[in-house]
Amino acid sequence: MTANKEKRRVISRDAARRRRQVESEVFVDLSRLLPFQQSVQDHLDKPSVIRLTLSYIRMHTLLKGKTGIKVEASHAVKCGQVMESGQEWRGCDRGRDDEEKKTDNVEASEETNMFLRILEGFLMVLSTEGDMIYLSDNVSKYMGLTQTELMGHNIFEYTHPCDHEEIRNNLRLTAEEVWCGAKRDFIMRIKGALTHRGRSSNLKSATWKVLHCQGRAKVCVAPSSVSCLLLTCQPLPLSHTLLSTHTFTSQHSMDMRFTYCDQRMTLLLGYSTEELLGRSIYDLCHILDTNCLTKNHLNLCFKSQSVSGQYRMLVRGGGYVWVESHSAVIPSVRPSKSRPGAHQPLCILCVTYVLSGVEEPSLQLSLDQAVHRYLR
Amino acid sequence: FHVDKKDVLVEENHSGSVSLPSLMTPSSAACMSLSMEMPRKRKGSLDNQDTKSSSIPDADMEDDQNREPHSQIEKRRRDKMNNLIDELSAMIPTCNPMSRKLDKLTVLRMAVQHLKSLKGSASSFSEANYKPSFLPNEELKHLVLKAADGFLFVVGCDRGKIVFVSESITKILNYSRAELIGQSLFDYIHPKDMGKVKEQLSASELYPRERLIDAKTGLQVQADLPVGAERLCSGARRSFFCRMKYNKISIKVEEKEFQASTSKKKESQRYCTVHCTGYMRSWPTSHLEVDGDGEPDKQDSSYYSCLVAVGRIHSHSTPQVNGEVRVKPIEFITRFAMDGKFTFVDQRATTILGYLPQELLGTSCYEYFHQDDLPHLADRHRKVLRSKDKIETDCYKFRTKFGSFVTLQSQWFSFVNPWTKEVEYIVSTNTVISQTSRSEVKSELSSNSKTSEDDCNKSLQVILGISTTPGAMIYAGSIGTQIANELLDFNRMNSSSSSGSISPFSLPQDKCPQTHNQISNNVPNGGATDMEIPGKSSSEDEPQGAAFSGGESLMVENSQLDLDSVVGPGLSSLSNDEAAMAVIMSLLETDTNLGEAVDFEEMHWSS
C-alpha cells in the first residue's frame, strides 16, 4: 500500500514540477515580448512580468484605440491632411519607407529626450484608479527607481498619505473634463530613493520628494472606455535658477511675513526692505488672489514646496503687477527680524517672477499703497 | 557631478553619439561597470508585501515581516499573483467572452498571443540597433507635449533667430513652424518684455556674474563661471516668463485660459504668458547648418550660441480645488482690518459708492453705515471674527459720496493665516440691492439730523455694551475698534487653551460678549491674574488656537477653504501642539530638491 502511495506522490510531484516548468517557460515567452533589453527581461520576476504586460496593453489601448471626434480631427490635421507650405508633418506614417521612419523615430526620440531633460521631469500616465500605467524611462533620475520597477504599480503606494486626498481629487474626472482635456496642476510628495549625490539607494532609505505635476486628461473610447491623466512631474529646484532683473527673492517666516527681501523688490515694486519686514504677504496682494495665496501657503506648510499660480502684487503708490512665486521651506538661517528673540527652525524662501508691467498705476486699492507704513 | 547612468547607456548605442569620458568621474566609472538597467528583484519589496502602507519604510517593518509565518507570506504572494492574473484576463480581448474563470496558464498563453498580435502592427518597434522604448517614440513625443502643453525651441543668442521649434507650437500659439523658423523671436514677444528676454539670451560678458541661490542658505551668491569667448556659459540654466503673441484665430476655449495675462488695454495683439526654461548651449558653427540668410558676420566666430528651451503656457490662475471668487457686475469686494477699517477697496466700488479707493482706505466702515443698521452689523462683525464660516449680513444702507444711500447686502468672512490661525483681515463681498433715489435721500437726511446726539450715543452704547460718562461722544468708528479689541483680549486670555485646558473666561461662540466686555475694559490684562500666559509672545513657533474654546479641533471644516480636500484629513484630530510638530517633522523629512547637482552633460543635436 505504501508503495502505491509513494508512487502516487512521486507522480504528483513530477506533474507539479512539470507544470511549474511549463509556467516558467510561458513567463519567459511573455517577458521576451516586452519592449526591454534582454538583460532587463531576464531579471524580471513573475509579478513584474504581468505588471509590465498590463501596462503595455493598457498603453496600447490608450494610444491606438479609437478616439473621440475632437481628437480625430486634430489627428487628421497632424497627419498632414492640412499641409503647410513646404512643411510636412513628420508624424504621419503614410507613404514613408523604413529608412525615413527610422530617422523620424530617432528624431522623435531625441526631441522627447531633450524636452524631458530641459523640463527636468518625467512623464506619468495615471489611470483613474491611480495606477501608474506608464512612466518615461528617465524616472529613475528623479525617483531612484527604474521604469520597470515602478510601472503598473499604484501611485498611492508611493506617495505621502497626507497627499492622497488631493491626488484622489485630481484623479476624479467628469465626462466633460475628460472630453475637453481638462488640466491638472498640483503638488505631491513621492518616495525618492536617491542619495544626496544622485545615486540610487533603496526604498528603505527613501525620503519624500516634492513633485510638481501638471498635465491634462486623455480619453479613448473603443474598444473600452479608458480615461487617464497625462502628467509631467518635476521636482522644484530653486538652487540653480538664474535670476534676472525681473525676479526677486524674499524670505518669510512660516506665517508668510517678510523677514528679508532683496533690492530688486524695491526696484520692481517700490517697497523698501524696512517697510516690508514683519508685513504679511497677504496685505500686499490683490484681494481676489487670496485663495491662490492660501493654497500656496498650505502647500508650503505641508509639502514644503510650492508653485503659486499667477497673482497680483500691489505696487507701492498704486497699481499692481502679475507675479508668480516658486517657494520652498528651508532651515532658517537668520533669526526672525520681525520678532526678535523668537528663533524658528524653518523659514520660507520665495523666488518671485514678475510677469507683467505695472497695471493701472494710478489706482490705489489698498491702504498699504497709500500710507507709508501700515501699523497693525 | 551627477552622471545620468541611463543616458550613458543610451548614447553609447546611438549612432553618432557624443563622447562622455570627459564628464566621467572615477565614482561614476565604477557605476558603469554594474548593469544599471535591471530592476533589482526586490526582496521584501512591494510585490511581495501586501501592505498598502505608504509611510517611509524602515527597519521595523521588515522585522515584522520576518516574524510572520511563512505560510502567511506565501498566501499573500499567491493572492497577489491571482489578482494580477485576473487583471490580465480582463485586459485581453480573447479572455473576456469566456464565461468561466480561466486558469493561470491559459491566461498567460493568451497574453503571449495578444502581445504578439499587438506588436505585429507596430512597425519600427523592435529595432535591433536601438534600445527598445516602451512606447513608440512618436507616441511618446505626443504624450509628453500634450501633457506639458509646451514646445521646444532653440533661438540664437545674438539676434534671437528661431533656429528650431517643435510642431506642438501650432497647438499652443497657433503659428505654423514655417512661419516661425528663421524669424526673430523678438517679433513675437511683448514689447515690454523684450528687455527681459534680451538679458536672458545675452552672453555673460555683459553680466559677468550670475545670481544664483545657494540652496542651503537661501541667500544669493555670485557664481564665477568661466567666461570665454567660446564657451559662453554653456550649460547655464535660464528660467523666465515672457508674454508671447498668439495667432488670433485661435480656438475659443483657449482664450479663457489666457484671461489672467491678457493686457487690459484693447490691443490688437493678444499675448499669453509663457514660462521658458532651458539651457545655454554653444556649438561649433561647422556642425550646424545655419539656414536662411547667410550671415556674414557669423562666420567669424567659431561658435554659435543658443538657448535651448521649453516654453509652457501658464494658465493656472485659479487653484484647482477652489474656484475663484465669483464676482458679478453689481458686486465689489473690500477688505477690512479686524477693527473695520478699510484696507483694500476694489475699483468697482467707485462707480457704486462714488468714493475713490483712497478716500475710503484707512477709514472705518462704521462711518458709512446707516445708524439703524449699526446694531446688526456690529453683531455680524463680532460673529465673523469668531467663526470660520461666511457670515451674511442683512440688507443695510451705505452712505455714498453724494450723501445718498445704497442698499447693500454683504457676505463676510475672516481670512485666517494658515500657519498662525490668526485672523488677518475680513473679506467682504458686497452686492448692491438697490440705489436710493434722490427724493428719498432728502427725507433720510432730515430724519437723521433730527436724531439727537444723546440718542445716537445711547444706541452706540448699547452696541458696545459699555457705559460712559454722559456727554462723551462715541464715534461710529470706535465700534469697530472696540470689537476688535474684544477679540484680542479674548485671544490673549484663551491662548493657554492651546494645550487643551479651558479658560474660565472662554465663552461659547455665539453668546453675547457684553459681560465679557466689561471685564476686559476694567481689567486691561483680561481677568484673573493666574491667566498670565507664560512666554507666548510669538505666534510663530506653533500655530495657536484662535478664538475657539479648548475642546474644538484645530481645523474646523470651513467654507472659505476646504482644508480637508486640499491637504488631507490627517491633522484634524491632533491638538494644536501635535499638529505643529507633525508639520515641522514632515517638512524636515522632505527632500526639497535643493541639493541636486546640475547636470552639465553635453547634448547631441542632429539637425
Interface residues (C-beta under 8 A of the other chain):
Chain A: R19 V22 E23 V26 F27 D29 L30 L33 L34 P35 F36 Q37 S39 V40 H43 L44 D45 K46 P47 S48 I50 R51 T53 L54 S55 Y56 I57 R58 M59 H60 T61 L63 K64 S74 K78 E84 S85 G86 Q87 W89 R90 G91 D93 D98 K101 K102 D104 N105 V106 E107 A108 S109 E110 E111 T112 N113 M114 F115 L116 R117 I118 L119 E120 L123 V125 Y134 S136 D137 N138 S140 K141 T146 Q147 T148 E149 M151 H153 F156 E157 Y158 T159 H160 P161 C162 D163 H164 E165 E166 N169 N170 C180 G181 K183 R184 D185 F186 R189 K191 G192 H196 R197 G198 R199 N202 L203 K204 A206 T207 W208 K209 V210 Q214 G215 R216 K218 P223 L230 L231 T232 P235 L236 P237 L238 S239 H240 T241 L242 L243 S244 T245 H246 T247 T249 Q251 S253 M254 D255 M256 D262 S280 Y282 D283 H286 I287 L288 T290 N291 C292 T294 K295 H297 L298 C301 F302 K303 S304 Q305 G309 Q310 Y311 W322 E324 A328 V329 I330 V333 S336 R339 G341 A342 Q344 P345 L346 C347 L349 V351 Y353 L355 S356 G357 E359 E360 L363 Q364 L365 S366 L367 D368 A370 V371 Y374 R376
Chain B: H2 D4 K5 K6 V10 H14 C31 S35 E37 M38 P39 R40 K41 R42 S45 L46 D47 K52 S54 S55 I56 P57 D58 A59 E62 K80 M81 L84 I85 E87 L88 M91 I92 P93 K104 L105 L108 R109 A111 V112 H114 L115 K116 L118 K119 S121 S123 S124 F125 S126 E127 Y130 K131 P132 S133 F134 L135 P136 N137 E138 E139 L140 K141 H142 L143 V144 L145 K146 A147 A148 D149 G150 L152 S166 E167 K171 S176 R177 A178 K192 G195 K196 E199 Q200 E210 R211 L212 I213 D214 A215 K216 T217 G218 L219 Q220 A236 R237 R238 S239 F240 F241 R243 V253 A260 S261 K264 T273 H275 T277 G278 Y279 V308 A309 V310 R312 H314 S315 H316 S317 T318 P319 Q320 V321 N322 E324 V325 V327 I333 T334 R335 A337 K341 F342 T343 F344 V345 D346 Q347 L356 P357 Q358 L361 G362 F415 N417 P418 W419 T420 E422 E424 Y425 V427 S537 S538 S539 E540 D541 L561 L563 D564 S565 V566 V567 G568 P569 G570 L571 V583 I584 S586 L587 L588 E589 T590 D591 T592 N593 L594 G595 E596 A597 V598 D599 M603 H604 S606
